[in-house]
Amino acid sequence: MKNIKTLIDDFVINAVIQGKATCDGDYKKANKASKRLLQMSKVMEQDIQIAKQMLDVLLEHENINVRIWASGIALDLNYKTKLAKETLIRISQMPDAGILGLNAEMSLKVRKPD
């Protein structure tokens, strides 16, 4: 079993790559990183203790896209939902977030129908 730090590092690396590739329009690279993040979210679903330890760190990360992905997973797992929703709302309202702001808005929308 990988240790938590390795899992967190892997998550951060892929979320950063996915965010940058999305902003750059490099959809191949973005999709590859997204696929890895989705695989990691499945692992987190299967072990809620690991997920909580990871999310405690990831929800506070400086990178916007790391927080977007972590918030979405937190909502899926019903963990720290208030923080996750507030994070996505805050990012969606950032004037300089660009497409990632839209991603934050959509991430919230798909999980919480109006």
C-alpha positions as CSV (number, residue, x, y, z in Angstrom):
1,M,0.0,0.0,0.0
2,K,1.4,3.4,-1.0
3,N,1.8,5.8,1.8
4,I,-0.5,8.9,2.1
5,K,2.3,11.4,1.2
6,T,2.9,9.5,-2.1
7,L,-0.8,9.4,-2.9
8,I,-1.1,13.1,-2.1
9,D,1.9,14.0,-4.3
10,D,0.6,11.9,-7.1
11,F,-2.8,13.6,-6.9
12,V,-1.3,17.1,-6.8
13,I,1.0,16.3,-9.8
14,N,-1.9,15.1,-11.9
15,A,-4.3,17.9,-10.9
16,V,-1.6,20.5,-11.7
17,I,-0.9,18.9,-15.1
18,Q,-4.6,18.6,-15.8
19,G,-5.3,22.2,-14.9
20,K,-2.4,23.6,-16.9
21,A,-3.2,21.4,-19.9
22,T,-6.8,22.5,-19.8
23,C,-5.8,26.2,-19.8
24,D,-3.3,25.5,-22.6
25,G,-5.9,23.6,-24.7
26,D,-3.8,20.4,-24.6
27,Y,-6.8,18.0,-24.3
28,K,-4.8,14.8,-24.7
29,K,-2.6,15.7,-21.7
30,A,-5.6,16.9,-19.7
31,N,-7.6,13.8,-20.4
32,K,-4.7,11.5,-19.4
33,A,-4.3,13.4,-16.1
34,S,-8.1,13.4,-15.6
35,K,-8.1,9.6,-16.0
36,R,-5.4,9.2,-13.4
37,L,-7.3,11.5,-11.0
38,L,-10.5,9.5,-11.5
39,Q,-8.7,6.3,-10.8
40,M,-7.4,7.8,-7.6
41,S,-10.9,9.0,-6.6
42,K,-12.0,5.3,-6.9
43,V,-9.3,4.3,-4.5
44,M,-10.4,7.0,-2.1
45,E,-14.0,5.8,-2.4
46,Q,-12.9,2.3,-1.3
47,D,-11.0,3.5,1.7
48,I,-12.6,6.5,3.4
49,Q,-9.8,6.8,6.1
50,I,-7.2,7.3,3.3
51,A,-9.6,9.7,1.5
52,K,-10.1,11.8,4.7
53,Q,-6.3,12.0,5.3
54,M,-5.7,13.0,1.7
55,L,-8.6,15.5,1.5
56,D,-7.6,17.2,4.7
57,V,-4.4,18.2,2.9
58,L,-5.7,18.6,-0.6
59,L,-8.6,20.9,0.2
60,E,-6.1,23.4,1.6
61,H,-3.7,23.2,-1.3
62,E,-2.5,26.4,-3.0
63,N,-3.2,25.2,-6.5
64,I,-6.8,26.0,-7.7
65,N,-7.2,22.8,-9.7
66,V,-6.1,20.6,-6.8
67,R,-8.8,22.3,-4.7
68,I,-11.4,21.8,-7.5
69,W,-10.7,18.1,-7.8
70,A,-10.4,17.6,-4.0
71,S,-13.7,19.5,-3.4
72,G,-15.5,17.4,-6.0
73,I,-14.3,14.2,-4.4
74,A,-15.1,15.5,-0.9
75,L,-18.7,16.2,-2.1
76,D,-18.9,12.8,-3.7
77,L,-17.8,11.2,-0.4
78,N,-20.0,13.5,1.7
79,Y,-16.9,14.7,3.6
80,K,-16.3,18.4,4.6
81,T,-19.2,19.3,2.3
82,K,-19.5,22.9,3.5
83,L,-15.8,23.6,2.9
84,A,-15.9,21.9,-0.5
85,K,-19.0,23.9,-1.6
86,E,-17.5,27.2,-0.4
87,T,-14.2,26.4,-2.1
88,L,-15.9,25.7,-5.5
89,I,-18.1,28.8,-5.2
90,R,-15.1,31.0,-4.3
91,I,-13.0,29.6,-7.2
92,S,-15.9,30.0,-9.7
93,Q,-16.1,33.7,-8.8
94,M,-12.4,34.4,-9.2
95,P,-12.0,36.8,-12.1
96,D,-8.6,35.4,-13.1
97,A,-9.5,31.7,-12.8
98,G,-10.5,31.5,-16.5
99,I,-11.7,28.1,-17.6
100,L,-10.9,26.6,-14.2
101,G,-13.5,28.9,-12.7
102,L,-16.0,27.4,-15.0
103,N,-14.8,23.9,-14.1
104,A,-15.4,24.7,-10.4
105,E,-18.9,26.0,-11.2
106,M,-19.7,22.8,-13.2
107,S,-18.2,20.6,-10.6
108,L,-20.6,22.0,-8.0
109,K,-23.6,22.0,-10.5
110,V,-23.2,18.3,-11.3
111,R,-23.2,17.4,-7.7
112,K,-25.9,19.8,-6.5
113,P,-28.7,20.3,-9.0
114,D,-30.4,23.7,-8.6
